[in-house]
Structure formats: structure tokens, C-alpha cells
Amino acid sequence: LHNIIAQLEQYKGQVSEIEMKLSMERENFRKTEQLIKDERDSMSTELITQKTLLKEVQAKIFQLATEKDALAKYKSESELWRNRLQDQEKGHSMILEQTRNCLLYTSPSPRDS
């Protein structure tokens, strides 16, 4: 009986030791679980930030593309008006040249004879 009691005491000590190790493992697991949760939350926040930045960049690209299109249209219209003005200047120059070189012909008047 004395040996059985001693053995039970030894098992009781081993069980206490196992329970303490199990408690420490549970605490380590809880800490690891919290770290994973914190990391996941951090990554979610970072992902939201990245998505927000991506949307801002996409909006800026769209704005720049729109401005580029408007600028190309303005440049095209400016070129069209420039060509029209040059054509008008050529026409005015030709008219001025023709009027400058115009000789007025007058027939002799009967009074001139």
C-alpha cells in the first residue's frame, strides 16, 4: 500500500507538471493567435490603404488622359484656325498685290481731242 501511495504521489506530480505545461502551451497558443489576429488586422488596414492609393492613382491617370485628349483637341483646333488665318493672309496679300499693280485705264474723252 505504501508503494502504491508513493506511486500515486509520483503520478500526481507528473500530472501537475503536465497540467502546468498544458497551461503554458495554451497561453502560448493564445498569444500566437492574438499575434496572427493583429497581423491580419494590420494587413487588412494596409490592403485598404493600398486600394485607396490605387483608386487615387487611377483617378489621376483618368484625369491626365482626359486633359491629354482635351489638349490634343485644342491643338488640333488651333492648327485648323492657324491654317485658316494663313489662308486668309495669303488671300489678303494677293488682293493687295493685285490692287497695287492695277493700272487704271481711261479712254480719251472727246474733250481731250
Helices and strands as residue ranges (DSSP letters): H 2-100, G 110-112
